[in-house]
């Protein structure tokens, strides 16, 4: 097995791991957002929005 094949395999594994991690984070956000956001957004939204607009 040549080096480039090994590197390709590693990249596929890494990509799959990253995708799985992103999926897990997304699922956590779906669950946590309704609980956490109402409190934090109420206080921090104006500052955040003004930062993005600038």
N, CA, C and O atoms as a Maestro MAE file, in Angstrom:
{
 s_m_m2io_version
 :::
 2.0.0
}

f_m_ct {
 s_m_title
 :::
 protein
 m_atom[216] {
  # First column is atom index #
  i_m_mmod_type
  r_m_x_coord
  r_m_y_coord
  r_m_z_coord
  i_m_residue_number
  s_m_chain_name
  s_m_pdb_residue_name
  s_m_pdb_atom_name
  i_m_atomic_number
  :::
  1 25 0.860 -1.197 0.000 1 A "UNK " " N  " 7
  2 3 0.000 0.000 0.000 1 A "UNK " " CA " 6
  3 2 0.893 1.242 0.000 1 A "UNK " " C  " 6
  4 15 1.773 1.381 0.849 1 A "UNK " " O  " 8
  5 25 0.664 2.131 -0.943 2 A "UNK " " N  " 7
  6 3 1.549 3.285 -1.054 2 A "UNK " " CA " 6
  7 2 1.119 4.389 -0.091 2 A "UNK " " C  " 6
  8 15 0.009 4.386 0.440 2 A "UNK " " O  " 8
  9 25 2.032 5.324 0.113 3 A "UNK " " N  " 7
  10 3 1.817 6.370 1.122 3 A "UNK " " CA " 6
  11 2 0.562 7.177 0.813 3 A "UNK " " C  " 6
  12 15 -0.215 7.482 1.718 3 A "UNK " " O  " 8
  13 25 0.357 7.524 -0.444 4 A "UNK " " N  " 7
  14 3 -0.778 8.389 -0.778 4 A "UNK " " CA " 6
  15 2 -2.104 7.712 -0.441 4 A "UNK " " C  " 6
  16 15 -3.055 8.379 -0.036 4 A "UNK " " O  " 8
  17 25 -2.172 6.389 -0.605 5 A "UNK " " N  " 7
  18 3 -3.397 5.672 -0.232 5 A "UNK " " CA " 6
  19 2 -3.648 5.790 1.268 5 A "UNK " " C  " 6
  20 15 -4.779 6.007 1.705 5 A "UNK " " O  " 8
  21 25 -2.583 5.645 2.046 6 A "UNK " " N  " 7
  22 3 -2.717 5.745 3.499 6 A "UNK " " CA " 6
  23 2 -3.197 7.138 3.876 6 A "UNK " " C  " 6
  24 15 -4.075 7.289 4.726 6 A "UNK " " O  " 8
  25 25 -2.621 8.153 3.243 7 A "UNK " " N  " 7
  26 3 -3.014 9.534 3.546 7 A "UNK " " CA " 6
  27 2 -4.480 9.744 3.186 7 A "UNK " " C  " 6
  28 15 -5.226 10.354 3.951 7 A "UNK " " O  " 8
  29 25 -4.896 9.240 2.022 8 A "UNK " " N  " 7
  30 3 -6.302 9.363 1.625 8 A "UNK " " CA " 6
  31 2 -7.213 8.719 2.665 8 A "UNK " " C  " 6
  32 15 -8.228 9.296 3.054 8 A "UNK " " O  " 8
  33 25 -6.844 7.521 3.112 9 A "UNK " " N  " 7
  34 3 -7.649 6.832 4.123 9 A "UNK " " CA " 6
  35 2 -7.735 7.672 5.390 9 A "UNK " " C  " 6
  36 15 -8.811 7.829 5.966 9 A "UNK " " O  " 8
  37 25 -6.600 8.212 5.821 10 A "UNK " " N  " 7
  38 3 -6.596 9.028 7.033 10 A "UNK " " CA " 6
  39 2 -7.504 10.233 6.867 10 A "UNK " " C  " 6
  40 15 -8.224 10.604 7.794 10 A "UNK " " O  " 8
  41 25 -7.474 10.845 5.694 11 A "UNK " " N  " 7
  42 3 -8.302 12.028 5.463 11 A "UNK " " CA " 6
  43 2 -9.781 11.668 5.510 11 A "UNK " " C  " 6
  44 15 -10.595 12.419 6.048 11 A "UNK " " O  " 8
  45 25 -10.124 10.511 4.943 12 A "UNK " " N  " 7
  46 3 -11.527 10.091 4.987 12 A "UNK " " CA " 6
  47 2 -11.970 9.858 6.428 12 A "UNK " " C  " 6
  48 15 -13.062 10.263 6.825 12 A "UNK " " O  " 8
  49 25 -11.115 9.202 7.203 13 A "UNK " " N  " 7
  50 3 -11.446 8.929 8.604 13 A "UNK " " CA " 6
  51 2 -11.593 10.240 9.358 13 A "UNK " " C  " 6
  52 15 -12.532 10.417 10.135 13 A "UNK " " O  " 8
  53 25 -10.660 11.160 9.126 14 A "UNK " " N  " 7
  54 3 -10.704 12.449 9.812 14 A "UNK " " CA " 6
  55 2 -11.972 13.204 9.446 14 A "UNK " " C  " 6
  56 15 -12.639 13.771 10.311 14 A "UNK " " O  " 8
  57 25 -12.302 13.208 8.151 15 A "UNK " " N  " 7
  58 3 -13.503 13.915 7.702 15 A "UNK " " CA " 6
  59 2 -14.751 13.319 8.342 15 A "UNK " " C  " 6
  60 15 -15.641 14.045 8.782 15 A "UNK " " O  " 8
  61 25 -14.807 11.994 8.389 16 A "UNK " " N  " 7
  62 3 -15.959 11.333 9.001 16 A "UNK " " CA " 6
  63 2 -16.049 11.683 10.480 16 A "UNK " " C  " 6
  64 15 -17.140 11.898 11.009 16 A "UNK " " O  " 8
  65 25 -14.899 11.741 11.145 17 A "UNK " " N  " 7
  66 3 -14.881 12.076 12.571 17 A "UNK " " CA " 6
  67 2 -15.366 13.496 12.782 17 A "UNK " " C  " 6
  68 15 -16.153 13.763 13.690 17 A "UNK " " O  " 8
  69 25 -14.894 14.413 11.940 18 A "UNK " " N  " 7
  70 3 -15.308 15.813 12.049 18 A "UNK " " CA " 6
  71 2 -16.807 15.934 11.801 18 A "UNK " " C  " 6
  72 15 -17.515 16.612 12.545 18 A "UNK " " O  " 8
  73 25 -17.286 15.270 10.748 19 A "UNK " " N  " 7
  74 3 -18.719 15.332 10.435 19 A "UNK " " CA " 6
  75 2 -19.547 14.809 11.599 19 A "UNK " " C  " 6
  76 15 -20.573 15.387 11.956 19 A "UNK " " O  " 8
  77 25 -19.086 13.705 12.188 20 A "UNK " " N  " 7
  78 3 -19.810 13.133 13.326 20 A "UNK " " CA " 6
  79 2 -19.804 14.113 14.494 20 A "UNK " " C  " 6
  80 15 -20.818 14.284 15.171 20 A "UNK " " O  " 8
  81 25 -18.664 14.757 14.730 21 A "UNK " " N  " 7
  82 3 -18.579 15.734 15.810 21 A "UNK " " CA " 6
  83 2 -19.511 16.905 15.572 21 A "UNK " " C  " 6
  84 15 -20.183 17.368 16.493 21 A "UNK " " O  " 8
  85 25 -19.554 17.388 14.328 22 A "UNK " " N  " 7
  86 3 -20.453 18.494 14.002 22 A "UNK " " CA " 6
  87 2 -21.903 18.076 14.196 22 A "UNK " " C  " 6
  88 15 -22.726 18.844 14.693 22 A "UNK " " O  " 8
  89 25 -22.199 16.843 13.794 23 A "UNK " " N  " 7
  90 3 -23.567 16.346 13.955 23 A "UNK " " CA " 6
  91 2 -23.937 16.293 15.436 23 A "UNK " " C  " 6
  92 15 -25.030 16.707 15.823 23 A "UNK " " O  " 8
  93 25 -23.022 15.782 16.260 24 A "UNK " " N  " 7
  94 3 -23.276 15.708 17.700 24 A "UNK " " CA " 6
  95 2 -23.492 17.105 18.265 24 A "UNK " " C  " 6
  96 15 -24.403 17.320 19.065 24 A "UNK " " O  " 8
  97 25 -22.654 18.061 17.848 25 A "UNK " " N  " 7
  98 3 -22.782 19.429 18.346 25 A "UNK " " CA " 6
  99 2 -24.114 20.024 17.916 25 A "UNK " " C  " 6
  100 15 -24.771 20.725 18.685 25 A "UNK " " O  " 8
  101 25 -24.508 19.736 16.669 26 A "UNK " " N  " 7
  102 3 -25.780 20.251 16.165 26 A "UNK " " CA " 6
  103 2 -26.938 19.681 16.978 26 A "UNK " " C  " 6
  104 15 -27.859 20.407 17.353 26 A "UNK " " O  " 8
  105 25 -26.886 18.388 17.245 27 A "UNK " " N  " 7
  106 3 -27.939 17.758 18.039 27 A "UNK " " CA " 6
  107 2 -27.989 18.381 19.433 27 A "UNK " " C  " 6
  108 15 -29.069 18.635 19.967 27 A "UNK " " O  " 8
  109 25 -26.819 18.625 20.018 28 A "UNK " " N  " 7
  110 3 -26.769 19.241 21.344 28 A "UNK " " CA " 6
  111 2 -27.386 20.632 21.295 28 A "UNK " " C  " 6
  112 15 -28.124 21.027 22.198 28 A "UNK " " O  " 8
  113 25 -27.076 21.373 20.229 29 A "UNK " " N  " 7
  114 3 -27.654 22.711 20.086 29 A "UNK " " CA " 6
  115 2 -29.170 22.639 19.975 29 A "UNK " " C  " 6
  116 15 -29.883 23.439 20.580 29 A "UNK " " O  " 8
  117 25 -29.659 21.672 19.196 30 A "UNK " " N  " 7
  118 3 -31.106 21.520 19.039 30 A "UNK " " CA " 6
  119 2 -31.774 21.298 20.397 30 A "UNK " " C  " 6
  120 15 -32.871 21.794 20.653 30 A "UNK " " O  " 8
  121 25 -31.094 20.549 21.256 31 A "UNK " " N  " 7
  122 3 -31.670 20.219 22.563 31 A "UNK " " CA " 6
  123 2 -31.492 21.376 23.542 31 A "UNK " " C  " 6
  124 15 -32.412 21.726 24.281 31 A "UNK " " O  " 8
  125 25 -30.289 21.967 23.538 32 A "UNK " " N  " 7
  126 3 -29.961 22.972 24.549 32 A "UNK " " CA " 6
  127 2 -30.500 24.348 24.208 32 A "UNK " " C  " 6
  128 15 -30.845 25.118 25.104 32 A "UNK " " O  " 8
  129 25 -30.577 24.670 22.916 33 A "UNK " " N  " 7
  130 3 -30.955 26.027 22.518 33 A "UNK " " CA " 6
  131 2 -32.249 26.496 23.179 33 A "UNK " " C  " 6
  132 15 -32.270 27.587 23.749 33 A "UNK " " O  " 8
  133 25 -33.329 25.715 23.127 34 A "UNK " " N  " 7
  134 3 -34.581 26.202 23.735 34 A "UNK " " CA " 6
  135 2 -34.446 26.464 25.230 34 A "UNK " " C  " 6
  136 15 -35.177 27.281 25.791 34 A "UNK " " O  " 8
  137 25 -33.504 25.765 25.878 35 A "UNK " " N  " 7
  138 3 -33.334 25.921 27.327 35 A "UNK " " CA " 6
  139 2 -32.461 27.130 27.630 35 A "UNK " " C  " 6
  140 15 -32.777 27.938 28.503 35 A "UNK " " O  " 8
  141 25 -31.354 27.243 26.892 36 A "UNK " " N  " 7
  142 3 -30.325 28.234 27.219 36 A "UNK " " CA " 6
  143 2 -30.624 29.583 26.580 36 A "UNK " " C  " 6
  144 15 -30.449 30.624 27.213 36 A "UNK " " O  " 8
  145 25 -31.075 29.568 25.326 37 A "UNK " " N  " 7
  146 3 -31.147 30.814 24.562 37 A "UNK " " CA " 6
  147 2 -32.052 31.883 25.164 37 A "UNK " " C  " 6
  148 15 -31.642 33.042 25.224 37 A "UNK " " O  " 8
  149 25 -33.255 31.554 25.610 38 A "UNK " " N  " 7
  150 3 -34.121 32.650 26.084 38 A "UNK " " CA " 6
  151 2 -33.450 33.529 27.128 38 A "UNK " " C  " 6
  152 15 -33.690 34.736 27.166 38 A "UNK " " O  " 8
  153 25 -32.606 32.937 27.981 39 A "UNK " " N  " 7
  154 3 -31.961 33.711 29.034 39 A "UNK " " CA " 6
  155 2 -30.809 34.537 28.475 39 A "UNK " " C  " 6
  156 15 -30.698 35.729 28.762 39 A "UNK " " O  " 8
  157 25 -29.947 33.900 27.670 40 A "UNK " " N  " 7
  158 3 -28.744 34.591 27.215 40 A "UNK " " CA " 6
  159 2 -29.059 35.584 26.105 40 A "UNK " " C  " 6
  160 15 -28.483 36.672 26.067 40 A "UNK " " O  " 8
  161 25 -29.968 35.222 25.201 41 A "UNK " " N  " 7
  162 3 -30.282 36.108 24.082 41 A "UNK " " CA " 6
  163 2 -30.936 37.389 24.577 41 A "UNK " " C  " 6
  164 15 -30.656 38.472 24.063 41 A "UNK " " O  " 8
  165 25 -31.794 37.269 25.559 42 A "UNK " " N  " 7
  166 3 -32.507 38.438 26.060 42 A "UNK " " CA " 6
  167 2 -31.530 39.518 26.502 42 A "UNK " " C  " 6
  168 15 -31.809 40.707 26.348 42 A "UNK " " O  " 8
  169 25 -30.382 39.114 27.053 43 A "UNK " " N  " 7
  170 3 -29.440 40.092 27.579 43 A "UNK " " CA " 6
  171 2 -28.372 40.477 26.569 43 A "UNK " " C  " 6
  172 15 -27.896 41.612 26.592 43 A "UNK " " O  " 8
  173 25 -27.970 39.544 25.660 44 A "UNK " " N  " 7
  174 3 -26.792 39.781 24.834 44 A "UNK " " CA " 6
  175 2 -27.107 40.051 23.368 44 A "UNK " " C  " 6
  176 15 -26.215 40.454 22.621 44 A "UNK " " O  " 8
  177 25 -28.345 39.843 22.934 45 A "UNK " " N  " 7
  178 3 -28.652 39.971 21.512 45 A "UNK " " CA " 6
  179 2 -28.314 41.355 20.957 45 A "UNK " " C  " 6
  180 15 -27.684 41.431 19.902 45 A "UNK " " O  " 8
  181 25 -28.697 42.445 21.607 46 A "UNK " " N  " 7
  182 3 -28.421 43.758 21.006 46 A "UNK " " CA " 6
  183 2 -26.941 43.979 20.725 46 A "UNK " " C  " 6
  184 15 -26.587 44.459 19.648 46 A "UNK " " O  " 8
  185 25 -26.065 43.638 21.675 47 A "UNK " " N  " 7
  186 3 -24.641 43.822 21.455 47 A "UNK " " CA " 6
  187 2 -24.147 42.956 20.298 47 A "UNK " " C  " 6
  188 15 -23.394 43.425 19.445 47 A "UNK " " O  " 8
  189 25 -24.572 41.696 20.271 48 A "UNK " " N  " 7
  190 3 -24.128 40.785 19.226 48 A "UNK " " CA " 6
  191 2 -24.557 41.298 17.856 48 A "UNK " " C  " 6
  192 15 -23.760 41.317 16.918 48 A "UNK " " O  " 8
  193 25 -25.809 41.710 17.743 49 A "UNK " " N  " 7
  194 3 -26.322 42.156 16.452 49 A "UNK " " CA " 6
  195 2 -25.584 43.400 15.985 49 A "UNK " " C  " 6
  196 15 -25.261 43.521 14.803 49 A "UNK " " O  " 8
  197 25 -25.316 44.322 16.896 50 A "UNK " " N  " 7
  198 3 -24.623 45.545 16.488 50 A "UNK " " CA " 6
  199 2 -23.205 45.219 16.034 50 A "UNK " " C  " 6
  200 15 -22.687 45.862 15.122 50 A "UNK " " O  " 8
  201 25 -22.570 44.225 16.661 51 A "UNK " " N  " 7
  202 3 -21.232 43.825 16.237 51 A "UNK " " CA " 6
  203 2 -21.270 43.293 14.812 51 A "UNK " " C  " 6
  204 15 -20.427 43.656 13.991 51 A "UNK " " O  " 8
  205 25 -22.247 42.432 14.512 52 A "UNK " " N  " 7
  206 3 -22.325 41.856 13.177 52 A "UNK " " CA " 6
  207 2 -22.632 42.928 12.133 52 A "UNK " " C  " 6
  208 15 -22.103 42.880 11.022 52 A "UNK " " O  " 8
  209 25 -23.470 43.880 12.475 53 A "UNK " " N  " 7
  210 3 -23.845 44.916 11.511 53 A "UNK " " CA " 6
  211 2 -22.645 45.776 11.155 53 A "UNK " " C  " 6
  212 15 -22.439 46.119 9.991 53 A "UNK " " O  " 8
  213 25 -21.847 46.124 12.172 54 A "UNK " " N  " 7
  214 3 -20.654 46.918 11.904 54 A "UNK " " CA " 6
  215 2 -19.706 46.116 11.027 54 A "UNK " " C  " 6
  216 15 -18.630 46.600 10.677 54 A "UNK " " O  " 8
  :::
 }
 m_bond[215] {
  # First column is bond index #
  i_m_from
  i_m_to
  i_m_order
  :::
  1 1 2 1
  2 2 3 1
  3 3 4 2
  4 3 5 1
  5 5 6 1
  6 6 7 1
  7 7 8 2
  8 7 9 1
  9 9 10 1
  10 10 11 1
  11 11 12 2
  12 11 13 1
  13 13 14 1
  14 14 15 1
  15 15 16 2
  16 15 17 1
  17 17 18 1
  18 18 19 1
  19 19 20 2
  20 19 21 1
  21 21 22 1
  22 22 23 1
  23 23 24 2
  24 23 25 1
  25 25 26 1
  26 26 27 1
  27 27 28 2
  28 27 29 1
  29 29 30 1
  30 30 31 1
  31 31 32 2
  32 31 33 1
  33 33 34 1
  34 34 35 1
  35 35 36 2
  36 35 37 1
  37 37 38 1
  38 38 39 1
  39 39 40 2
  40 39 41 1
  41 41 42 1
  42 42 43 1
  43 43 44 2
  44 43 45 1
  45 45 46 1
  46 46 47 1
  47 47 48 2
  48 47 49 1
  49 49 50 1
  50 50 51 1
  51 51 52 2
  52 51 53 1
  53 53 54 1
  54 54 55 1
  55 55 56 2
  56 55 57 1
  57 57 58 1
  58 58 59 1
  59 59 60 2
  60 59 61 1
  61 61 62 1
  62 62 63 1
  63 63 64 2
  64 63 65 1
  65 65 66 1
  66 66 67 1
  67 67 68 2
  68 67 69 1
  69 69 70 1
  70 70 71 1
  71 71 72 2
  72 71 73 1
  73 73 74 1
  74 74 75 1
  75 75 76 2
  76 75 77 1
  77 77 78 1
  78 78 79 1
  79 79 80 2
  80 79 81 1
  81 81 82 1
  82 82 83 1
  83 83 84 2
  84 83 85 1
  85 85 86 1
  86 86 87 1
  87 87 88 2
  88 87 89 1
  89 89 90 1
  90 90 91 1
  91 91 92 2
  92 91 93 1
  93 93 94 1
  94 94 95 1
  95 95 96 2
  96 95 97 1
  97 97 98 1
  98 98 99 1
  99 99 100 2
  100 99 101 1
  101 101 102 1
  102 102 103 1
  103 103 104 2
  104 103 105 1
  105 105 106 1
  106 106 107 1
  107 107 108 2
  108 107 109 1
  109 109 110 1
  110 110 111 1
  111 111 112 2
  112 111 113 1
  113 113 114 1
  114 114 115 1
  115 115 116 2
  116 115 117 1
  117 117 118 1
  118 118 119 1
  119 119 120 2
  120 119 121 1
  121 121 122 1
  122 122 123 1
  123 123 124 2
  124 123 125 1
  125 125 126 1
  126 126 127 1
  127 127 128 2
  128 127 129 1
  129 129 130 1
  130 130 131 1
  131 131 132 2
  132 131 133 1
  133 133 134 1
  134 134 135 1
  135 135 136 2
  136 135 137 1
  137 137 138 1
  138 138 139 1
  139 139 140 2
  140 139 141 1
  141 141 142 1
  142 142 143 1
  143 143 144 2
  144 143 145 1
  145 145 146 1
  146 146 147 1
  147 147 148 2
  148 147 149 1
  149 149 150 1
  150 150 151 1
  151 151 152 2
  152 151 153 1
  153 153 154 1
  154 154 155 1
  155 155 156 2
  156 155 157 1
  157 157 158 1
  158 158 159 1
  159 159 160 2
  160 159 161 1
  161 161 162 1
  162 162 163 1
  163 163 164 2
  164 163 165 1
  165 165 166 1
  166 166 167 1
  167 167 168 2
  168 167 169 1
  169 169 170 1
  170 170 171 1
  171 171 172 2
  172 171 173 1
  173 173 174 1
  174 174 175 1
  175 175 176 2
  176 175 177 1
  177 177 178 1
  178 178 179 1
  179 179 180 2
  180 179 181 1
  181 181 182 1
  182 182 183 1
  183 183 184 2
  184 183 185 1
  185 185 186 1
  186 186 187 1
  187 187 188 2
  188 187 189 1
  189 189 190 1
  190 190 191 1
  191 191 192 2
  192 191 193 1
  193 193 194 1
  194 194 195 1
  195 195 196 2
  196 195 197 1
  197 197 198 1
  198 198 199 1
  199 199 200 2
  200 199 201 1
  201 201 202 1
  202 202 203 1
  203 203 204 2
  204 203 205 1
  205 205 206 1
  206 206 207 1
  207 207 208 2
  208 207 209 1
  209 209 210 1
  210 210 211 1
  211 211 212 2
  212 211 213 1
  213 213 214 1
  214 214 215 1
  215 215 216 2
  :::
 }
}
